[in-house]
Amino acid sequence: MRNFQRIAAGVNVTPLMLAINRRPDLWTEDTFLRHYPQGPFGMVDSIMLRFPEKVVFDDDDQAEQERKVALYKANQLPGYDQHESRDYPAYTKLPEARDLVMTMFAAVRGERLGRVMINRIAPGGVIYPHPDTPEHCAYYSRFHLVLQSAEGVKFRAGDEWASWETGAVFWFNNALEHEVINDSAIDRIHLVMDARCSA
């Protein structure tokens, strides 16, 4: 495979899954991605652990909004750095996640920690096909830790399809168009981490 690379297998995710199951309110604490206009995450619940400052241009007309969004995506909007993520409250509420994130970050020799989130796709749900923004992909590498999965979950990046078992850690090329289809009978739950890596 060219668009996916296994990093590790057999990671113990049970403590984090137990903590998440004890805090179901975290799934609705931040719905930014789910409700992002024209975004690919309309069928996804997310627990935001780290994320950049959210930028909303409600006071501008549509042309000005589009201009500012384009500048933001190119990381050229004055006063904003889309590569700078900050800890969200859920990151403190789930110390089990921090342990796994820091272990993954060290394993890939990360130099700067970016976005970190936990995404859940219900049976029959999808992440719609999309590439991530070129500037973000050029700066960060994208890693996943599978917290829960089953046969029937399919992940595409470019022309390759992959399936991953619970406890697997992998990199994928998020600059390519990618999508996820959950044709399993259970929720598909992944921890997603962006790390700046020199190697």
C-alpha positions as CSV (number, residue, x, y, z in Angstrom):
1,M,0.0,0.0,0.0
2,R,1.2,3.5,-0.8
3,N,-1.5,5.6,0.9
4,F,-1.6,3.8,4.3
5,Q,1.2,2.7,6.6
6,R,0.8,0.6,9.7
7,I,2.7,2.0,12.7
8,A,1.6,-0.3,15.5
9,A,-0.9,-3.0,16.5
10,G,-2.3,-4.3,19.7
11,V,-2.5,-1.0,21.5
12,N,-4.6,-1.3,24.7
13,V,-7.5,1.1,24.1
14,T,-9.8,-0.4,26.8
15,P,-9.2,2.3,29.5
16,L,-10.0,5.1,27.0
17,M,-13.1,3.4,25.7
18,L,-14.3,2.8,29.2
19,A,-13.7,6.5,30.0
20,I,-15.6,7.6,26.9
21,N,-18.5,5.3,27.7
22,R,-18.7,6.8,31.2
23,R,-18.9,10.3,29.7
24,P,-21.4,10.2,26.8
25,D,-22.0,13.9,27.2
26,L,-18.6,14.5,25.5
27,W,-20.0,13.5,22.1
28,T,-22.2,16.6,22.1
29,E,-20.0,19.1,23.9
30,D,-18.6,20.4,20.6
31,T,-20.5,19.9,17.3
32,F,-18.5,22.2,15.1
33,L,-17.4,19.6,12.6
34,R,-20.8,17.9,12.3
35,H,-22.5,21.2,11.5
36,Y,-19.7,22.8,9.4
37,P,-21.4,24.0,6.1
38,Q,-20.7,21.7,3.2
39,G,-18.4,19.7,5.4
40,P,-17.9,15.9,5.0
41,F,-18.7,15.1,8.7
42,G,-22.5,15.5,8.8
43,M,-22.8,11.9,10.0
44,V,-20.0,12.0,12.5
45,D,-19.9,12.7,16.2
46,S,-16.6,14.1,17.5
47,I,-14.9,14.6,20.8
48,M,-12.6,17.5,20.2
49,L,-9.4,17.1,22.3
50,R,-7.2,19.7,20.5
51,F,-8.2,22.0,17.6
52,P,-7.3,25.4,16.2
53,E,-9.3,28.5,17.2
54,K,-12.6,28.3,15.3
55,V,-13.1,31.0,12.8
56,V,-16.7,32.2,12.0
57,F,-17.5,35.1,9.6
58,D,-21.2,35.5,10.3
59,D,-21.1,39.3,10.1
60,D,-19.7,39.4,6.5
61,D,-21.6,39.1,3.3
62,Q,-21.1,35.8,1.4
63,A,-18.4,37.0,-1.0
64,E,-16.3,38.4,2.0
65,Q,-16.9,35.1,3.9
66,E,-15.7,33.1,1.0
67,R,-12.6,35.3,0.6
68,K,-11.7,35.0,4.3
69,V,-12.3,31.2,4.4
70,A,-10.0,30.9,1.4
71,L,-7.3,32.9,3.2
72,Y,-7.8,30.9,6.3
73,K,-7.5,27.6,4.5
74,A,-4.3,28.9,2.8
75,N,-3.1,29.9,6.3
76,Q,-2.8,33.5,5.2
77,L,-5.6,35.1,7.2
78,P,-4.0,37.8,9.4
79,G,-4.2,37.0,13.1
80,Y,-5.0,33.2,12.6
81,D,-2.7,30.2,12.5
82,Q,-4.6,27.1,11.4
83,H,-1.6,25.0,12.5
84,E,-1.8,26.2,16.1
85,S,-4.1,23.9,18.1
86,R,-5.1,24.4,21.7
87,D,-6.3,21.9,24.3
88,Y,-10.1,21.6,24.6
89,P,-11.8,20.8,27.9
90,A,-12.3,17.1,26.9
91,Y,-8.6,16.6,26.7
92,T,-8.4,17.2,30.5
93,K,-11.5,15.1,31.1
94,L,-10.0,12.1,29.3
95,P,-6.5,11.7,30.7
96,E,-6.5,8.2,29.1
97,A,-6.5,9.9,25.7
98,R,-3.5,12.1,26.6
99,D,-1.5,9.0,27.5
100,L,-2.2,7.4,24.1
101,V,-1.6,10.6,22.2
102,M,1.7,11.3,23.8
103,T,2.8,7.7,23.2
104,M,1.8,7.9,19.5
105,F,3.5,11.3,19.2
106,A,6.8,10.0,20.6
107,A,6.6,6.9,18.4
108,V,6.3,8.9,15.2
109,R,9.0,11.4,16.4
110,G,6.5,14.3,16.4
111,E,7.8,17.8,16.7
112,R,4.5,19.7,17.0
113,L,1.1,18.4,18.1
114,G,-1.8,19.5,16.0
115,R,-5.4,18.6,15.9
116,V,-6.6,15.6,18.0
117,M,-10.1,14.3,18.0
118,I,-12.1,11.2,18.5
119,N,-14.6,10.5,15.7
120,R,-17.6,8.1,15.9
121,I,-19.5,6.9,12.8
122,A,-22.7,4.9,13.6
123,P,-23.6,1.8,11.6
124,G,-24.7,2.9,8.1
125,G,-22.8,6.2,8.5
126,V,-20.1,7.7,6.3
127,I,-17.4,10.4,6.1
128,Y,-18.1,11.8,2.7
129,P,-15.3,11.9,0.1
130,H,-13.0,14.8,0.5
131,P,-9.3,15.8,0.6
132,D,-7.9,17.8,3.4
133,T,-6.6,21.3,2.7
134,P,-3.2,21.3,0.9
135,E,-1.5,23.6,3.4
136,H,-2.6,21.5,6.4
137,C,-1.5,18.3,4.7
138,A,1.9,19.8,3.7
139,Y,2.5,20.8,7.3
140,Y,1.1,17.9,9.4
141,S,1.0,14.1,9.0
142,R,-2.3,12.3,9.9
143,F,-2.4,9.3,12.2
144,H,-5.2,7.2,13.5
145,L,-5.6,4.9,16.5
146,V,-8.5,2.5,16.1
147,L,-10.6,2.5,19.3
148,Q,-13.4,0.3,18.0
149,S,-14.0,-1.3,14.6
150,A,-15.5,-4.4,13.0
151,E,-15.7,-6.1,9.7
152,G,-17.6,-3.9,7.2
153,V,-15.8,-0.7,8.0
154,K,-14.0,0.5,4.9
155,F,-11.5,3.4,4.6
156,R,-10.4,4.7,1.2
157,A,-7.5,7.0,0.4
158,G,-7.0,7.7,-3.3
159,D,-7.4,4.4,-5.1
160,E,-6.7,2.1,-2.0
161,W,-9.2,0.7,0.5
162,A,-8.1,-0.5,3.9
163,S,-9.7,-2.0,7.0
164,W,-8.1,-1.8,10.4
165,E,-8.6,-3.7,13.6
166,T,-9.1,-2.3,17.1
167,G,-5.7,-1.3,18.6
168,A,-4.1,-0.5,15.2
169,V,-2.2,2.7,14.7
170,F,-1.7,3.9,11.1
171,W,-0.7,6.9,8.9
172,F,-2.6,7.7,5.8
173,N,-2.2,10.3,3.0
174,N,-5.0,12.7,3.8
175,A,-4.0,15.0,0.9
176,L,-5.7,12.5,-1.3
177,E,-9.5,12.2,-1.5
178,H,-10.6,9.9,1.3
179,E,-13.8,8.6,2.8
180,V,-15.0,6.1,5.4
181,I,-18.0,3.8,5.1
182,N,-19.4,2.0,8.1
183,D,-21.2,-1.1,6.9
184,S,-20.6,-2.9,10.2
185,A,-23.1,-3.5,13.0
186,I,-21.2,-1.3,15.6
187,D,-19.9,2.3,15.9
188,R,-16.6,2.9,14.2
189,I,-14.5,5.0,16.7
190,H,-11.0,6.4,15.9
191,L,-8.7,8.7,17.7
192,V,-7.2,11.1,15.0
193,M,-3.9,12.9,15.6
194,D,-2.0,15.4,13.5
195,A,1.7,15.6,14.1
196,R,4.4,17.6,12.5
197,C,7.2,15.2,11.7
198,S,10.6,15.9,10.1
199,A,11.2,12.4,8.9
